[in-house]
């Protein structure tokens, strides 16, 4: 007699469950930031909680991050205030709304903007320490243990026209890159101290649902054995995105596959597929984050990016990921950052990002020839830029005056940022449509009883590649993970 | 006692069906080209067939089209051969594969390329008449009753490098624009002669499915009354795309909403939603067709398109829809077509497309100033183009030599093609993942028993906006509609 094969694309019906091996109130799938926060809030709300993790340890893709959270509003965090910034809630709200793109989720943005500061305090209450320090230069993430950075496009056009700029990237006090591991270790400590029943090396292979559609639990698999977990109050899907699932990527976000360095651990889309199996509606599945860490040092921002046709395509003072997003929308795989002698520097992530020198010359004509660009293609772009930069203007792309100077001091350099050469990082932003409470919605925007999602399994605050800012994903995952855990526990 | 409310996003279970009001073998939803062809093949395969149409008449969005079908291969249609073209199946195959973009469906492309010619013959057997004539000039669709036209990017880079060019747009013998109505009237005549049970003014409000997932029929609604249709062999969803559903557009294809003239009748996404309600997997939901009919006359192709920054962005000898697709990917809503006195002409669709003169001048400097573009932005683009065009080259975008000449004969003109001013047409290309047989697939690519889809409810041959060519949608809808109808009838 063969046991039925369960699948993440088809729910197991309650009537088919042979036995309940385990019972809990709230089952959380995935031990990244969203899952940890959901589990902590659920257990503290008095629920029995099981936390299911496919790998052998905590962290998920959150642990691969820099640990930055995008926080502010309510007058500012201590770090913002010490650095001289008052961060009004409405400025945070407007920035996040723009960052969410043409289908920004105003309800989530509202809730987050109003409660970002208190969420930051909650994270500290979990043991996270943040130094009261600010790095005013534009960087990707601190090589030091400093906290506050400019981690988005706040000072750049068009964002600067809608919201008063303020730095909002908060990195925990951890020396060097990789604060995400530190952040996850603190959350994992809190989980370990709690009554949460953590099950590693266990995959959620199917949802268990009633005929009515109500989600009742999970089919789990460990060591090839299926078991049946009843979750009387609900299941919270926090299983990441789908950047590691080649088939889903081809079907939904082929453009994003041009980026050659997917950032992910499991991220095979199983959270999204589980949600869809009971009618959850996945939205913005084409959207993703992409970047090439081309600055620091910030003086490189005074250079100009060109595409394979020698054309500029963005104000280079945007967030590095916004620049990369626009690059990926260009035809052709070749990109260069043009610099003159006065601003030339090795990119600090150069070796890591595989950014190398593509050409040098005593004139831009020489650089153009060396790059094998059509006669005049690069030179006319530089001349046009220089003409206006000399007046402190960039009428075409509106780079701010502080980054503008003509590129006239030879020798000249083109840094090679080709897509097939440099390291372009990516992860997905599309996912299940949810309410701010984490309730998963069907295509009619009706909640599916007993089902919640957060983190990159959901379509959250960050849902538009061109609006992403560092720290948005961790902020969204931890904040809305908490919401979902609390809601599931108390419904 | 309130009757349950049925929904296109949640299936009605067989156990919930209060009575079977009607019984058939195959139920087809939607009386456009896909639905008509599915119903005809099903009834001719010996099945009882019900054809459900939400409106009061036949036609769907197919009837709004020009009636072109993209056909060829097998040495060529009579029209192709008479015009001197041998169309090899492999050239059609390679062109369609490129046109399908990064996730082209090779199985569908193979089947269609091999059988395109015989499908064209089948359409004629339904009463469609095609004149044996060819219009060699580049047009959008004939103002006359002529047949064969260049309806894609066959002669343009990069397509020309992969497949030998051949015109493949076949328009029925119908005087003037709007051959789609003529085409649908012929198919509707065949339906009327058949035993197909056509039910107008009737909406498919929910699928009826067994516990196992197998689709068994439809809940129908007419005049506010629900009825229950049992379809013992299957349901074929041919209900169009979702361009008329603002919420789905925002959630999946907000970029496409920049186009202000959606082409659709019902097209509210209900076919896709019905499929998703039983686990069907919708893919490439961000993709769509978009166009601005900016030529004929074809001499306009010798002009150059610029964006709001004064930059070129495409080889202008591509299909008009590919040019428009690339325009929509540019930042900013302003676009102009630059012409000099020698090639200036009024666009033949100008009044319809609301293309007007944006600026004129005795020099390009004057035009640039009149358009309020930054100094040098337009002029440097024209100078660079002219420099290479004088040598018969376009090293930046690879427009073919026959369209290249320097724009030096004043006075000069900029035609205004702004998105908020001109008429940009669009429809969606994303939909349910299907096998070439029309079987709807779940996210694991397993068929859902009893469920089929074709036309824009499915993700078919055309699935990448930048690869669309006129006639692809009708060809795909009619060909794969037939496949689905036959399969459903004989399973």
Interface residues (C-beta under 8 A of the other chain):
Chain A: X7 X8 X9 X10 X13 X101 X102 X103 X211 X213 X247 X248 X250 X251 X252 X254 X255 X257 X273 X276 X277 X279 X281 X283 X284 X285 X286 X309 X310 X311 X312 X326 X329 X331 X374 X375 X376 X377 X380 X381 X383 X384 X387 X388 X395 X396 X397 X433 X442 X443 X444 X445 X446
Chain B: X7 X8 X9 X10 X13 X101 X102 X103 X211 X213 X247 X248 X250 X251 X252 X254 X255 X257 X273 X276 X277 X279 X281 X283 X284 X285 X286 X309 X310 X311 X312 X326 X329 X331 X374 X375 X376 X377 X380 X381 X383 X384 X387 X388 X395 X396 X397 X433 X442 X443 X444 X445 X446
